[in-house]
């Protein structure tokens, strides 16, 4: 029963440990999945940012090409402007020279009127032909002045047009250049911002990947620890099974020894009875020689009884040792779970021998201090308490009254604190083996006892409780 309970507790411990390990692994897997989702989301954002940066860089490249084209156009406009400036300068020079000539002619015209000139030309002419020639020359001069005035006006208008055209082209070139520069600056700013965002995303992704790697390492460590714990638990269970087999062998050895002790006690009691009879016969003999012969016969019978007891004890110990060796060396078998458990050992139930009630010896002396009873059992606890006042190999607790009486101890119904052993029967766990304890107090019908294995767990712990005197089979005086 105790082995079954132990197996259930150990199995529960393993199951609970496995469940805890599984919960921990599931929690780490959930965290790893969260990190994977975050990493994929960051990668998508990085891809979008990279695509947008590429688009903006293409726009910047197009603007740069357009700016280069405009720069060439501006250079051409500048060259045209410089050419126009030269033409304007030449026109202005021509205009200034004509202006001087026209002013001179105007002053001359104010001094000499046209009619007077014509009259002077006719009067001073030597002939009609000469007069016609002079008038024609004067006419040509006047026509030339008119042409000069028209050219002067045309040149001034041309200068104004060229100046206006030059100014418009220069202004347009500057406006185009300024617009392109502003657009390029805006795109550069946007590109810089996107690159910063891209760097931040890369850093965030690196952090998430680092966290994921830590979680993966944590999961591997948890799995390693769980495997190590399972292996340790398996080894512990195997060791517990081995110790249980050893304990069972020890119990069987003790039972064999107790049976042998009972047999030896019975044989010794029989021999003792014969010796007592011989001694009595010797005492009843009338003559000294008969009495001497009777005493010698009694001594011989006592010697034979002692030898028989020793021989029976040796045989019992040899049989118990052989049985214990067979149990300890029993091979282990592997069950379906992979655990090693001892092969089952057939249980042999022996009916305790019923000791005969011998005639008490005059004295029982003292016994060995070593405690050969199974550790933690009730018999072990009583032997530990009284030491050499209690002998070894008295059998199971139920047999102690007979064993003690055979060794000369008084067994009656009168308890004495710290000097008597209470023998009771049939606790819930003893399966007919009985129970012994130390009497430490008496109050009317109530007896206070000190005991080990009172709870059936055989831990060696000593407890105290009260029992009715009527429940006691007998009190052994030691």
C-alpha positions in Angstrom: 0.0 0.0 0.0 2.8 2.4 0.9 4.6 1.5 -2.3 1.5 2.3 -4.3 1.0 5.7 -2.6 4.7 6.5 -3.2 4.4 5.5 -6.9 1.3 7.8 -7.3 3.1 10.7 -5.6 6.2 10.3 -7.8 4.0 10.0 -11.0 2.1 13.1 -10.0 5.4 14.9 -9.4 6.7 14.0 -12.9 3.4 14.9 -14.5 3.2 18.2 -12.7 6.9 19.0 -13.7 6.2 18.1 -17.3 3.1 20.2 -17.3 5.0 23.2 -15.9 7.7 22.7 -18.5 5.1 22.5 -21.3 3.4 25.7 -20.0 6.8 27.5 -19.9 7.6 26.3 -23.5 4.2 27.4 -24.8 4.6 30.8 -23.2 8.1 31.3 -24.8 6.7 30.0 -28.2 3.9 32.7 -28.0 6.5 35.4 -27.3 8.7 34.2 -30.2 5.6 34.3 -32.5 4.9 37.9 -31.4 8.5 38.9 -32.1 8.3 37.2 -35.6 5.1 39.2 -36.4 6.8 42.4 -35.2 9.9 41.7 -37.3 7.8 41.0 -40.4 5.8 44.2 -39.8 9.0 46.2 -39.5 10.4 44.6 -42.7 7.3 45.7 -44.5 7.7 49.2 -43.3 11.4 49.2 -44.3 10.5 48.0 -47.8 7.9 50.7 -48.1 10.3 53.3 -46.9 13.0 52.0 -49.2 10.6 52.1 -52.2 9.6 55.7 -51.4 13.2 56.7 -51.0 13.9 55.2 -54.4 11.0 57.1 -55.9 12.2 60.3 -54.4 15.7 59.7 -55.6 14.4 59.2 -59.1 12.5 62.5 -58.9 15.7 64.2 -57.6 17.7 62.7 -60.5 15.0 64.0 -63.0 15.1 67.4 -61.3 18.9 67.4 -61.5 18.7 66.6 -65.2 16.2 69.3 -65.7 18.3 71.7 -63.7 21.3 70.8 -65.8 19.2 71.5 -68.9 18.0 74.8 -67.5 21.6 75.6 -66.5 22.6 75.1 -70.1 19.7 77.2 -71.2 20.6 79.9 -68.7 24.2 79.8 -70.0 22.8 80.3 -73.5 20.5 83.1 -72.3 23.5 84.7 -70.6 25.5 84.5 -73.8 22.5 86.0 -75.7 22.2 88.6 -73.0 25.8 89.5 -73.3 25.4 89.7 -77.1 22.3 91.9 -76.7 24.2 94.1 -74.3 26.9 94.6 -77.0 24.3 95.3 -79.6 22.5 97.7 -77.2 25.8 99.4 -76.5 26.5 99.8 -80.2 23.0 101.1 -80.9 23.3 103.5 -78.0 26.6 104.7 -79.4 25.1 105.2 -82.9 22.1 106.9 -81.4 24.4 109.2 -79.4 26.4 110.1 -82.5 23.3 110.7 -84.6 21.9 112.7 -81.7 25.0 115.0 -81.9 24.7 115.4 -85.7 20.9 116.0 -85.5 21.5 118.6 -82.8 24.1 120.3 -85.0 21.7 120.3 -88.0 19.0 121.7 -85.8 21.2 124.6 -84.7 22.2 125.2 -88.3 18.6 125.1 -89.4 17.7 127.7 -86.8 20.4 130.0 -88.1 19.7 129.6 -91.8 16.2 128.9 -92.9 15.5 126.6 -95.8 14.0 129.3 -98.1 17.0 131.5 -97.8 19.3 128.6 -98.6 17.4 127.8 -101.7 17.5 131.5 -102.8 21.1 131.8 -102.0 21.8 128.7 -104.1 19.9 130.1 -107.1 21.5 133.6 -106.9 24.9 132.3 -106.5 24.5 129.7 -109.2 26.5 130.3 -112.3 24.0 128.6 -114.6 20.7 126.9 -114.4 22.4 123.5 -114.3 24.5 124.6 -111.4 21.4 125.9 -109.7 19.6 122.5 -110.2 22.7 120.6 -108.9 22.8 122.7 -105.8 19.1 122.4 -105.1 19.3 118.6 -105.6 22.2 118.4 -103.2 20.4 120.3 -100.6 17.4 118.0 -101.2 19.5 114.9 -100.6 20.9 116.4 -97.4 17.4 117.0 -96.1 16.3 113.5 -97.1 19.4 112.1 -95.3 18.4 113.9 -92.2 14.9 112.4 -92.4 16.4 108.9 -92.8 18.7 109.6 -89.8 15.7 110.6 -87.7 13.8 107.5 -88.7 16.8 105.2 -88.0 17.4 107.0 -84.7 13.8 106.2 -83.8 14.0 102.6 -85.0 17.3 102.0 -83.1 15.8 103.4 -79.9 12.8 101.1 -80.2 15.1 98.2 -80.9 17.2 99.0 -77.8 14.1 99.1 -75.7 12.8 95.8 -77.1 16.1 94.0 -76.7 16.4 95.3 -73.1 12.9 94.1 -72.3 13.6 90.7 -73.9 16.9 90.3 -72.2 15.4 91.2 -68.8 12.5 88.8 -69.3 14.8 85.9 -70.2 17.1 86.6 -67.3 14.1 86.8 -64.9 12.7 83.5 -66.2 16.0 81.8 -65.9 16.3 82.9 -62.3 12.8 81.9 -61.5 13.3 78.4 -63.0 16.5 78.0 -61.2 15.0 79.1 -57.9 12.0 76.7 -58.3 14.3 73.8 -59.1 16.5 74.5 -56.2 13.6 74.8 -53.8 12.1 71.5 -55.1 15.4 69.8 -54.8 15.9 71.0 -51.2 12.4 69.8 -50.3 13.1 66.4 -51.8 16.5 66.2 -50.1 14.8 67.0 -46.8 12.2 64.3 -47.4 14.9 61.8 -48.4 16.8 62.6 -45.2 13.7 62.1 -43.1 12.9 58.8 -44.8 16.5 57.6 -44.3 16.3 58.5 -40.6 13.0 56.5 -40.4 14.7 53.6 -42.3 17.6 53.7 -39.8 15.2 53.7 -36.9 13.3 50.8 -38.4 16.5 48.9 -38.9 17.5 49.5 -35.3 14.0 48.4 -34.1 14.2 45.3 -36.2 17.6 44.5 -34.9 16.3 44.9 -31.3 13.3 42.6 -32.0 15.6 40.0 -33.7 17.9 40.1 -30.6 14.9 39.7 -28.3 13.8 36.7 -30.4 17.2 35.1 -30.3 17.2 35.5 -26.5 13.8 33.9 -26.3 15.0 31.0 -28.5 18.0 30.5 -26.3 15.7 30.7 -23.2 13.5 28.0 -24.7 16.4 25.8 -25.5 17.7 26.2 -21.9 14.2 25.4 -20.5 14.0 22.3 -22.6 17.5 21.2 -21.5 16.6 21.8 -17.9 13.3 19.8 -18.3 15.2 16.9 -19.9 17.8 16.9 -17.1 15.0 17.0 -14.5 13.3 14.1 -16.1 16.5 12.1 -16.3 17.2 12.9 -12.6 13.7 11.9 -11.6 14.0 8.6 -13.5 17.3 7.9 -11.8 15.7 8.7 -8.4 12.8 6.4 -9.1 15.1 3.6 -10.1 17.1 4.1 -6.9 13.9 4.2 -4.9 12.8 0.9 -6.5 16.2 -0.6 -5.6 16.0 0.6 -2.0 12.4 -0.8 -1.8 13.7 -4.2 -2.9 16.5 -4.1 -0.4 14.0 -3.1 2.4 11.7 -5.9 1.4 14.6 -8.3 1.5 15.5 -7.0 5.0 11.9 -7.5 6.1 11.8 -11.0 4.8 15.1 -11.7 6.5 13.8 -10.4 9.8 10.6 -12.5 9.5 12.7 -15.6 8.8 14.9 -14.8 11.8 11.8 -14.3 14.0 10.4 -17.6 12.9 13.8 -19.3 13.5 13.9 -17.6 16.9 10.5 -18.9 17.8 11.5 -22.4 16.8 14.7 -22.1 18.8 12.7 -20.8 21.7 10.3 -23.7 21.5 13.1 -26.2 21.3 14.9 -24.4 24.2 11.7 -24.4 26.2 11.3 -28.1 25.6 14.9 -28.9 26.6 14.5 -26.6 29.6 11.4 -28.5 30.7 13.3 -31.7 30.4 16.2 -30.2 32.4 13.8 -29.0 35.0 12.2 -32.4 35.3 15.7 -34.0 35.6 16.6 -31.4 38.2 13.4 -32.1 40.1 14.1 -35.8 40.0 17.6 -35.2 41.3 16.2 -33.1 44.1 13.7 -35.9 45.0 16.4 -38.6 45.1 17.0 -39.8 48.6 20.6 -40.5 48.4 23.4 -38.2 47.5 24.6 -40.3 44.6 21.2 -40.3 43.0 20.9 -36.6 43.5 24.3 -36.0 41.9 23.3 -38.1 39.0 20.1 -36.2 38.6 22.0 -32.9 38.7 24.4 -34.1 36.1 21.5 -35.2 33.9 19.9 -31.8 34.3 23.1 -30.1 33.4 23.5 -32.3 30.4 19.9 -31.6 29.3 20.5 -27.8 29.8 23.6 -28.0 27.6 21.8 -29.9 24.9 19.0 -27.4 25.0 21.4 -24.5 24.6 23.2 -26.2 21.8 19.9 -26.9 20.0 18.9 -23.2 20.4 22.2 -22.0 19.0 22.0 -24.5 16.0 18.4 -23.4 15.3 19.4 -19.7 15.4 22.3 -20.3 13.0 20.1 -22.2 10.6 17.5 -19.4 10.7 20.1 -16.7 10.1 21.6 -18.7 7.2 18.1 -19.1 5.6 17.3 -15.4 6.1 20.6 -14.3 4.6 20.2 -16.6 1.6 16.7 -15.2 1.0 17.9 -11.6 1.3 20.7 -12.3 -1.2 18.1 -13.8 -3.6 15.9 -10.6 -3.4 18.8 -8.2 -3.7 20.2 -10.0 -6.7 16.7 -10.3 -8.4 17.1 -8.8 -11.9 15.1 -5.7 -12.9 12.7 -5.6 -15.8 11.8 -2.7 -17.9 8.1 -1.6 -18.0 6.3 0.1 -20.9 7.4 3.5 -19.7 11.1 2.7 -19.9 11.6 2.7 -16.1 13.5 -0.1 -14.4 11.6 -1.9 -11.6 12.5 -4.9 -9.6 11.1 -8.2 -10.8 8.3 -9.4 -8.6 9.4 -11.7 -5.8 6.9 -14.4 -4.6 5.7 -13.6 -1.1 5.7 -16.5 1.3 3.4 -16.2 4.3 4.5 -18.2 7.2 2.1 -18.9 10.1 3.8 -17.7 13.3 4.6 -20.6 15.6 2.6 -20.6 18.8 5.1 -20.8 21.6 4.5 -23.0 24.5 4.5 -21.5 27.9 7.8 -22.6 29.5 8.6 -22.5 33.1 10.3 -19.1 33.8 14.0 -19.2 34.4 15.2 -17.8 37.7 16.8 -14.8 36.0 17.1 -13.4 32.4 20.2 -11.2 32.8 20.9 -8.7 30.0 21.0 -8.8 26.2 23.2 -7.4 23.4 22.9 -3.6 22.8 22.7 -3.9 19.0 19.2 -3.5 17.5 18.4 -6.1 14.8 14.8 -5.2 14.4 13.7 -3.4 11.2 14.3 0.3 11.4 11.3 2.4 12.4 9.1 -0.5 13.3 7.4 -0.7 16.8 9.8 -3.5 17.9 12.8 -1.4 16.9 11.5 1.5 18.9 11.0 -0.6 22.1 14.5 -2.1 21.7 15.9 1.5 21.2 14.2 2.6 24.5 15.2 -0.3 26.8 18.5 -1.3 25.1 20.1 -4.4 26.7 17.0 -5.0 28.8 15.2 -6.3 25.7 16.6 -9.1 23.6 16.8 -9.5 19.8 14.9 -12.1 17.7 11.7 -12.0 19.8 9.7 -12.3 16.6 6.8 -10.1 15.6 5.1 -8.0 18.3 2.3 -10.5 18.8 4.9 -13.1 19.7 6.7 -11.0 22.3 4.7 -12.2 25.4 5.7 -15.8 24.7 9.3 -15.0 23.8 9.7 -12.8 26.9 8.1 -15.4 29.1 10.4 -18.1 27.7 13.4 -16.0 28.7 12.2 -15.5 32.2 10.4 -12.2 32.0 7.2 -11.7 34.0 4.1 -11.2 31.8 0.9 -10.0 33.6 -1.8 -7.4 33.5 -0.1 -4.8 35.8 1.8 -2.0 34.0 4.7 -0.2 35.6 5.9 3.1 34.0 9.3 2.9 32.3 9.6 -0.8 33.2 6.9 -2.6 31.2 6.1 -3.2 27.5 2.5 -3.1 26.4 1.6 -5.7 23.8 -1.6 -4.9 21.7 -3.1 -6.5 18.7 -4.6 -5.7 15.3 -4.0 -2.0 14.6 -5.3 -1.0 11.2 -2.0 -1.5 9.5 -0.3 -4.5 11.3 -2.1 -7.3 9.3 -2.0 -9.6 12.4 1.6 -8.8 13.4 0.6 -7.1 16.7 2.1 -3.9 18.2 4.4 -3.2 21.1 5.1 0.1 23.0 6.7 1.5 26.2 4.5 2.2 29.2 5.4 5.7 30.5 2.3 6.4 32.7 -0.7 4.7 34.3 -3.9 6.4 35.5 -6.7 4.1 36.5 -7.7 2.2 33.4 -5.8 4.6 31.1 -2.2 3.6 30.1 0.1 6.2 28.5 2.4 4.7 25.9 5.5 5.9 23.9 5.7 4.2 20.5 7.3 4.2 17.0 5.4 3.4 13.8 2.2 4.5 15.4 1.0 5.9 12.1 2.3 2.9 10.0 4.9 5.0 8.1 8.0 3.5 9.9 9.9 6.8 10.0 11.5 6.2 13.4 9.7 9.1 15.0 8.4 8.5 18.5 4.9 9.6 19.5 2.8 9.4 22.7 -0.9 8.5 23.2 -3.3 7.0 25.8 -4.9 3.5 25.4 -7.3 1.6 27.6 -5.8 -1.1 29.8 -8.4 -3.5 28.4 -6.9 -3.3 24.9 -3.5 -4.7 26.1 -2.8 -8.5 25.7 -0.1 -8.4 28.3 2.5 -6.3 30.0 6.1 -7.5 29.8 8.3 -6.5 32.8 11.9 -5.8 31.8 
